[in-house]
Amino acid sequence: MTTSLKMTIKPMAALTRPPRTTIPYELKKGQNRLFHKLPSGLKMEVIEQRRSKSERENPPLVFVHGSYHAAWCWAEHWLPFFSSSGFDSYAVSLLGQGESDEPLGTVAGTLQSTHASDIADFIDSNLGSSPPVLIGHSFGGLIVQYYLANIVNKQTLGMENAFPELSGAVLVCSVPPSGNSGLVLRYLFSKPVAAFKVTLSLAAKGFQKSIPLCRETFFSPAMDDQLVKRYQDLMKESSRMPLFDLRKLNASLPVPKPIENSTNVLVLGAKDDFIVDDEGLKETGRFYEVEPVCIECVAHDMMLDCSWEKGAEVLLSWLCDLSKPENISG
């Protein structure tokens, strides 16, 4: 699975330009905002937080956000948590999101030709011989799934420029491999009111104008109004252009099935997820032949919710098992 955990970090450009968002995310102690230059010449925002001293060399973690989010959503809680637990942590902002550059066109990119390739380029250029754990949330989970398919398919076929290998992959409240169409249909027939709210909130961007709707879509009922408003403002600023063209995206699905299950995968869901239902979580688990873990009393934005520690602790336990010598092939 992995061959070496020796860290070889190449330098990235520091922030030397005015922020692209009118409400830039203020970094926490120990965090740095850097920019990775892609082959296209565009620059991708990366918020990094290096680990505290650790007795063992853990794989680095690379976090990928979903729609209406950016690197900041991981920097709020999970980057401090995992860096203090001994993991170098990197959160990327996909093109057109957060402080990253905007590509030409009306959407930020696609699963294959832009987003997954950009992440692969970041990993190859900066993490070198230390295969990371790739962690994706919501639509970011779909990008991670495409990445997984490319690792195995390209290696098996002997093709050049395969995506760099991973130590593991984590799908957090992820859109399932078939996309979100099945979720929408199930909601229409079983929960028509919820289906209307999801469409209003996400497709019509109603969450940007309503604190109650934003809370219901992403967070637990106990989330404080002021905190919901803060995240609502950051979401507005984060998504300067759509992450995907959904029609083209759906035409490219389902995600290809990995030929070999060579990468350890954790499928992590939230019991109170308003977007990804239980059947969607089970579909993803079946696809990767793993038993999904569903966290009680947590909403879709597991990394920002009131009880963000619950998901973080489950993930940390899985990472610690993954990093044991007997689980590292060499």
N, C-alpha and C positions, 0 to 999 in steps of 0.2 A: 504493500500500500504506500508507505513512505520510505524514503531512502536516507534522509538526513534531516536533522532539525537544527543545523548550524545556521545562524542568522546572518544574512548578507544584505544589508540595507543600502540602497543607492539614494543619494540626496534628491529631494524634490525642491521645487521653488517655493520660497516663503511668500506670504501675502504681501505684495508690494503695490497693489492697485486698490482703488476705492471699491467698497463692497457693491455687489450687483443688487442686493436686496435693500429695501429702505429700512428694514428692521433686522439687521444681521444678528445672528446668534452669538451671544457672549460666551466665550469659552470658559471652562472651569479650570481650576488650578491643575497644572500638569498636562494640559492639552495644547496642541499646536494645530494651526490651520495651514496646510500645505497645498500645493497644486502639482498634480502629475500631468506632464505634457504627453498627450496621446499622439500616435502617428499622424493623425489628421492635422496636428498643430493646435487643436483645442486643448484647454486645460480643465482638468477634473478636480474639484475640491476634495480634499482628504483631511478629516480631523483625526489626529493620532493621539494616543495616550499610551506611553510605554509602561511596561510592567514595573512593579516594585521588585526588590530583590527576590529571587526564587532559587530554591536549591536545585531545581531541575529545569531543563530547557523545554518549555512548552511550545506547541505550535502557535504562530500568530493567528489572530482572529480578524477576518475581514467582513464587515457588516454592510448589507445592501438594503436600502429602504424601498418602500413601495410608492404608489401614487400619492401625490399631495404632501410628500415628506421629503426630507433630505438628510444629510449626515447628522444634523443636530439631534434627530430623534433618538439616536443611539448615544450621543454625547451626554445627554441629560442624566442618565442613570447607569446604563450598562457599560459604557467605556470606563467610568471610574470603578465600577464593581469588578470587572474582569481584569483590569490592569492591576488593581490592588490584590487580585487573586493569583497574579503571576503570569498574565498573558499580555503580550504586546497587542494593542487593539487599534484597528483602523476602520473608520467609517467613511464611505465614499458618497459623494453626491453625483448622481447620474447627470449626463449632459442636459442642460436646460432646467436644472433643479438646483436649489440652494445657491451657492456661490460659483457653481461651475459655468463654463462657457455655454452659449447657445449655438447649436448647429443650424445650418441653413434649412429652411423648410418650415412646415407647420407643426411637426411633432418632434419629440426629442430623439426618437430612434425606434429600433425594433429589438426583439429578443436576441436575434442572432447576429445581425450585421453591425450593430452598434453596442448595445448595453453589455452583453456577455463578453464581446470581444474587448471592450474597454476595460472591463474588470480583469480579464485575462492578461491584458497588456500591463496593467498596474501590478499584478502579482508577479509576472515574469520580470519586470523591470526593477522591482523594489524588494521582493521577498526571496528571490533567487533560489537557493538550495533549501529553503525552509518552507515546505508545503503548508499552507494555512488551512484553517477551518473556515469555510465560506458560509455565512449566515444571512438568509434572506427573509424579509417580512412581506406578506401580502403579495402584490405583484412582483416584488423583489424576489420572492420565493420562486416564482415562475422563471425568472432570469437565472437563478441558481440551478433550477432543474435543466434548463437548456445547456448551461455550462457542463453539468454532469454528463449529459448525453454526448457532448462534444469530446470530452476527455476520452471516454471509452471507445466511441466509434472511430475517432481518428487514430488512436493507438492500435486498435484491432486491425484496421485497414492499412496500417503502415504509412499513413499520410503525414506530411510535414506540417509544422506549425500547429501541432496539437495544443489545446489549452493546457497550461501547467497543471500538474497533478495536485490533489488536495489531500490533507490529512483527514478531512471529514466535511460533511455538509449538514446544515441545520435549516429546516423549513419552518418558519414561525408564522402561524395563522396564514399559511400560504394558499394562494389560488391553486386549485388542483391541476394536474397535468392536462386535463381536457379544457381548461379555461373556466370562465365564470358563467357561461351560458347555462350549464346544468344548475348552478346555484340560483340563477334568476328564474328558471322554469319552476323549480321546486318551491320557491318563495311565492310565485304567482298562484300556484294551486293550493298550497298549504297555509301560507301566511300573506294574503293579499295586501293587508294594511302595511306589513313590514316591507313587502316588495315595493309598494308605493314610496315609503319613506327612504328606502335604500336608493331608489332611482332619483328621488328628489334631492337626496343628500349628496350623492356622488356624481351621477350623470349631469344633473342640473346645478351642481355645486352649492346646494342649499345649506350645507354645513358651514359655509363661509359667512352666512348671514344670521344663523340661528345658533345660539349657545346650547339650548336644549337638544336640537337636532345633532349638533356636533358631538355633544356628550353621548347621546344614544348610539351614534354611529361608531365612535371610536373608544369610548371610555365607560367606566362603571358609574352607576347613579350617584355614588358618594363623592365623585370628583368635584372639587370646589369650583364655583363659577369663575373666579379670577384665574385659576390655573387652566381651565378650559379655554378661556378667552386668550390667554397667552399662547397656548398651543394652536388655537384657531388662527391667530395672527401669523404665527410662523408658518403654518400650512399654506395660507394665502400667498405669502412671500416665496415659499419654496417652489411652487409649481408655476413657473412663468410660462411654460408650454406643456401640452399633454405628453405624458410619458410614452404613450403608444397611439397608433391608429387602431382602435379596437376591431374594426372590420377586417383589416389586414392581419391583425394578430389572431383573431378567431379562425381565419382561413389557414393559418400555419399550424394550428393545433390538431391533435394533441402533441405534446412534447414527445420527441423520440424516446423510445425505451432504451435504457442503457443495455448494451450487449452483455456486459459483465457487471456484477454488483461488487466492484472493487473498492468503492468508497463507502465508508460508514456513514449512514444517514440517520438523523434524528428528525422525526416529524412531531412538531410541538403545536398544540392547539389550545384555544381558550373556551371554556364552557359557556361564557356569556358573550361570545363573538356574534356581533350583529350582522357581519358580512359573510364569513365563511361558516357554513353550517356543519353539523356533525357528520353528515354524509360526505361532504367535501373533504373533511379531515380524514375520514376512513378511506376515501378513494386514493388520496395521496399515500397513505400507509400501505394499501394494497399494491400500488404501483411500485413502491420501493421494497416491498416484502418485509416491512417492519411494523411493529405495533405502535400506533401513535400514542403520544402522551397528551392527555387533555387536562389542563389546569383549572381547578374550580375557582369561582369568584374573581375571574380576570376577564377583561374585555379585549377587543380586537387589537388595540395598541398596547400589547402586553409589556413593551419596554418603557412605556410612559404612564401606564395606569397606576392607580392608587397602590395596588399590591404588586408593583413591578418586580419585587424581590422574589416572588414565587417562581416565575418563569426563569429568572436568572439563576436561582439556586438549583433548579432541575437541570438546566443547561450546564452549570458548573460541575455537577456530579457526573454528567455524561462525559464532559471534557476530561475530567480527572481519570475516568476509566479508560478513555481513548488514549491518554498519554502514558499509560502504564507500559513498561518495556515489553511485556508479552503481547501487547496489541500493536506494536510498531514493527513492521517487517523490515528487514534490512539485508 
